[in-house]
């Protein structure tokens, strides 16, 4: 078993990556998954601009031809040399797990395999394989903590010769962090906005990143829970303008419904009122959001919450499999959930 934790990744990349051939990178932070996959790909030494050396596969490609991964791994390149098989959008597909299990038992002298997965739950087939097989590296990617965010801020601003005040740093870290690529893009945008200055002040952060924050994502989720289509579309416009990944809204909405599921189950079991449940499970919520969540808790039944959770999970899986239209899938799903919320609130 080789699992690389977040604080170990840089050291692993510099010292140990060459000892492995199969890498499974997964987690809720899709930007970080993609970024780390790119770092590992660069370390393999395979020519990433050569279509004969780099084979990119979407999980849908393997669904049509489950044996393709093994065929590609065993095939000799047209001009010789090693090749990289890069699989994106993996969830928990049995045929992928079986193929990787077989490949892990034989020497892969001519190929590297990188698999980008989603938020795999503990005990899921793909994660279980990654964590229990010595020849496979498991690299979980969770949202950046304060230390990682500050490191990202420092590295990006240092490259532009910029410094940042403590107040501005605090404001910036409060507005980013859900997705590594989205966070990096926001910091780059701030650096461009402040080019020519020596010091970034707090007002610079609020001027350029105010609408790109997690607050905008919360606004979108609140619009979904309230059944307010107009507010949802307005929030989504702000999120799109800030280049924040729309996927983050879908993911945040799923987490909110998972919390509702837990709260509703306890509410039904104890025959309690929403206000009582909110005292325990809703303590971490911003005070502005508590009435919205409490209203949703009253409006949605346990069965309805479960159905909507399944629909959101299915939509997230579809965005991974069909990345070219993920924004459309996300928006259609969010609109459908918002309409359901509106109907339940008025019934």
Rosetta blueprint (number, residue, H / E / L):
1 X L
2 X E
3 X E
4 X L
5 X L
6 X H
7 X H
8 X H
9 X H
10 X H
11 X H
12 X H
13 X H
14 X H
15 X H
16 X L
17 X H
18 X H
19 X H
20 X L
21 X L
22 X E
23 X E
24 X E
25 X E
26 X E
27 X L
28 X L
29 X L
30 X H
31 X H
32 X H
33 X H
34 X H
35 X H
36 X H
37 X H
38 X H
39 X H
40 X H
41 X H
42 X H
43 X H
44 X L
45 X L
46 X L
47 X L
48 X L
49 X L
50 X L
51 X L
52 X L
53 X L
54 X E
55 X E
56 X E
57 X E
58 X E
59 X H
60 X H
61 X H
62 X H
63 X H
64 X H
65 X L
66 X L
67 X L
68 X H
69 X H
70 X H
71 X H
72 X H
73 X H
74 X H
75 X L
76 X L
77 X L
78 X L
79 X L
80 X L
81 X L
82 X L
83 X E
84 X E
85 X E
86 X E
87 X E
88 X E
89 X E
90 X E
91 X L
92 X L
93 X L
94 X H
95 X H
96 X H
97 X H
98 X H
99 X H
100 X H
101 X H
102 X H
103 X H
104 X H
105 X L
106 X L
107 X L
108 X L
109 X L
110 X L
111 X E
112 X E
113 X E
114 X E
115 X E
116 X E
117 X E
118 X L
119 X L
120 X L
121 X L
122 X L
123 X L
124 X L
125 X H
126 X H
127 X H
128 X H
129 X H
130 X H
131 X H
132 X H
133 X L
134 X L
135 X L
136 X E
137 X E
138 X E
139 X E
140 X E
141 X L
142 X L
143 X L
144 X L
145 X L
146 X H
147 X H
148 X H
149 X H
150 X H
151 X H
152 X H
153 X H
154 X H
155 X H
156 X H
157 X H
158 X H
159 X L
160 X L
161 X L
162 X L
163 X E
164 X E
165 X L
166 X H
167 X H
168 X H
169 X H
170 X H
171 X H
172 X H
173 X H
174 X H
175 X H
176 X L
177 X L
178 X L
179 X L
180 X H
181 X H
182 X H
183 X H
184 X H
185 X H
186 X H
187 X H
188 X H
189 X H
190 X H
191 X H
192 X H
193 X H
194 X L
195 X L
196 X L
197 X L
198 X L
199 X E
200 X E
201 X L
202 X H
203 X H
204 X H
205 X H
206 X H
207 X H
208 X H
209 X H
210 X H
211 X H
212 X H
213 X L
214 X H
215 X H
216 X H
217 X H
218 X H
219 X H
220 X H
221 X H
222 X H
223 X H
224 X H
225 X H
226 X H
227 X L
228 X L
229 X H
230 X H
231 X H
232 X H
233 X H
234 X H
235 X H
236 X H
237 X H
238 X H
239 X H
240 X H
241 X H
242 X L
243 X L
244 X L
245 X L
246 X L
247 X H
248 X H
249 X H
250 X H
251 X H
252 X H
253 X H
254 X H
255 X H
256 X H
257 X H
258 X H
259 X H
260 X H
261 X H
262 X H
263 X H
264 X H
265 X H
266 X H
267 X H
268 X H
269 X H
270 X H
271 X L
272 X L
273 X L
274 X H
275 X H
276 X H
277 X H
278 X H
279 X H
280 X H
281 X H
282 X L
283 X L
284 X L
285 X L
286 X L
287 X H
288 X H
289 X H
290 X H
291 X H
292 X H
293 X H
294 X H
295 X H
296 X H
297 X H
298 X H
299 X H
300 X L
301 X L
302 X H
303 X H
304 X H
305 X H
306 X H
307 X H
308 X H
309 X H
310 X H
311 X H
312 X H
313 X H
314 X H
315 X H
316 X H
317 X H
318 X H
319 X H
320 X H
321 X H
322 X L
323 X H
324 X H
325 X H
326 X H
327 X H
328 X H
329 X H
330 X H
331 X H
332 X H
333 X H
334 X H
335 X H
336 X H
337 X H
338 X H
339 X H
340 X H
341 X H
342 X H
343 X H
344 X H
345 X H
346 X H
347 X L
